[in-house]
Every structure is written in C-alpha cells, then in structure tokens.
Amino acid sequence: MPVYCITGTNRGIGLEFVRQLAQSPDNTIIAAIRSLSSDLTELKAAASASTHILECDTGNVTSIHAFVKSAAQILGENQKIDFLFNSAAVNLKSSQSSLNLGVDELHTQLSINVLGPAKTVELFLDAGLLSQNVRVLNMTSGLASLQLTAGGSGRKCAGYSISKVALNMLTVHQSDDLRKRLPGAVVIVLDPGWVKTRMGGAGAQSEVSDAVGDVLKVVHGLKDEDNGAFFHHTGEKIPW
Ligand SMILES: NC(=O)c1ccc[n+]([C@@H]2O[C@H](COP(=O)([O-])OP(=O)(O)OC[C@H]3O[C@@H](n4cnc5c(N)ncnc54)[C@H](OP(=O)(O)O)[C@@H]3O)[C@@H](O)[C@H]2O)c1
C-alpha cells in the first residue's frame, strides 16, 4: 500500500500524477495544493477515495510546517511516505535575462523552487514520516544543465534556470544527507521534458499524460545506485 505525497497538484504535472496514481485504489495519495481556495474541480475529479487534499504553500515555511502536521494526522502511526514528489514550482518573467534579473522574482523563485523542496524533505524527515526506502523526486528542468546550456542549448528563462540549478545542487546534498538517516533513500532530480501545461504552454512537445507516465516509470524503476542522479523523463541521464 504505497504512500505518495505530491506538491502542486491542482493543475499541470502535479494534477496528472494524482490522476494516474489514483487509478490504483492501493495508493494512498497526499495531494498538496498552494491554497484551498483554488479551483479544485479537476483535482477532485481525478482523486480516489484514498486521496487526501491538503494545503501547502511551498514558498512559506509556516505553511509547510502546518502541512506536515496535517499529513501526520492522516498517516497515523503505521503509514509513511514512500514517494515524495516536489513538483510545485514557478517560472516568473521568463523574458528576464542575466542582465535584467528582477530581485523580487529571483527571491520568489528561490523560495518556492528551492527552499520549498528543502524544507518539505527536512520537515517530513524530522516528523519521522519518510519510509526507509523513500524515493524523493525533485522536479527540475533541462534548462538547469550547466553543460547543455554552456554548449549552447536553451539559454533562456534566466531566473528560473538559476533556481533549478540550485535545486539540482540541493538534490546532490539531500542524496547524501538523507542516506545518513534513511539508508535506503534515493533522491533524484528529473526533467519531465517540454510539457503542455500552463508553464510549458500549448506549443510544448509532450502531452502531460505521456510525460507523467514516463516519469512514473523512471521513479518506479529507481535503484540504490541512482541516488543523486539527474534524469531525463526517458530514463537517460542528463549531464550536470
Ligand atoms: N511544463 C514543462 O514544460 C516543464 C519543463 C521542465 C520542468 N517542469 C517542472 O515540472 C514541475 C511542474 O510544472 P508544470 O508544468 O505542471 O507547471 P504549472 O502548470 O505551472 O503548475 C505549477 C504548479 O505548481 C503550483 N505552485 C506554484 N507556486 C506554488 C506554491 N508557492 N506553493 C504550492 N504550489 C505552488 C501551482 O499551483 P497554483 O495553481 O496554486 O499556482 C501549480 O499547481 C515544475 O517543477 C516545473 O518546473 C515543467
């Protein structure tokens, strides 16, 4: 009876995770959303009887604390999180380059895209809610590959890509730090590809259902030695 915890589930890739995972009644799903006052029609339609919708603003540490407390009440003594998907993120002002970065935009992106996943993992760990073999998926972007970007591909969305590079480094740290507490833990970053969501836009390459199907295949096939790796949704490794 695996337990999944996913952030940013009211739309996009997070919503599709819920939709696909809810097909199995064996899965317990904690579906986090930024605000309970959002339109939850699609999420409620996708949810199963064992899906729990909770509020978590990943840009706000107080909200993450409250989320972990609510999740603890739902999971009780016997259930722990087997899969933690940090999917919530923002890409603000993608037109900004390295020469006109917005101070507020960069702070907000670092707060939601980096500190959010950091504190979510930290607080769930401290609450004793991560299973011994937990799989943590930090959703990154191909734009966070220094090697690919330096090689000329996709030099855009400066602030967002900087925040995702920081998320990649967070993941490298988490993959080691978490192992010291949970020897079977595997933490990865994964690029879902260019996906048709509000962030990806209608002109993106992949349907969200295909991208999420691919991501779930990668996550379900993770081995011990994959800890700390940077994956493409196809299962190939991406150069840092
Ligand atoms: N789509 C792509 O082409 C693509 C490519 C590479 C990587 N990714 C990554 O894939 C992940 C999912 O992206 P997506 O395409 O599904 O994006 P999306 O359609 O823009 O959805 C983003 C989700 O994150 C939530 N979110 C934003 N700020 C939040 C906050 N402070 N607290 C909690 N939730 C918050 C949003 O909730 P609200 O509706 O409440 O704002 C929404 O549910 C992200 O990490 C993104 O960087 C996407």
The ligand as an ORCA input file, in Angstrom:
! r2SCAN-3c Opt
* xyz 0 1
  N       5.862     22.046    -18.247
  C       7.115     21.956    -18.620
  O       7.437     22.018    -19.822
  C       8.205     21.738    -17.597
  C       9.511     21.581    -18.084
  C      10.534     21.350    -17.177
  C      10.246     21.275    -15.833
  N       8.963     21.443    -15.394
  C       8.750     21.347    -13.948
  O       7.674     20.454    -13.676
  C       7.005     20.869    -12.470
  C       5.518     21.029    -12.729
  O       5.370     22.029    -13.733
  P       4.008     22.269    -14.535
  O       4.374     22.305    -15.957
  O       2.957     21.361    -14.047
  O       3.715     23.779    -14.085
  P       2.320     24.558    -13.924
  O       1.348     24.025    -14.896
  O       2.662     25.993    -13.955
  O       1.849     24.125    -12.458
  C       2.628     24.560    -11.358
  C       2.009     24.018    -10.095
  O       2.804     24.494     -9.002
  C       1.934     25.104     -8.053
  N       2.591     26.147     -7.266
  C       3.140     27.299     -7.692
  N       3.569     28.022     -6.640
  C       3.281     27.291     -5.534
  C       3.455     27.489     -4.155
  N       4.009     28.613     -3.666
  N       3.038     26.533     -3.297
  C       2.466     25.394     -3.764
  N       2.228     25.154     -5.066
  C       2.637     26.101     -5.938
  C       0.801     25.675     -8.877
  O      -0.309     25.956     -8.026
  P      -1.253     27.283     -8.258
  O      -2.134     26.973     -9.429
  O      -1.988     27.396     -6.986
  O      -0.326     28.427     -8.516
  C       0.582     24.520     -9.856
  O      -0.161     23.502     -9.245
  C       7.690     22.165    -12.041
  O       8.652     21.855    -11.071
  C       8.350     22.659    -13.307
  O       9.457     23.478    -13.030
  C       7.948     21.678    -16.247
*
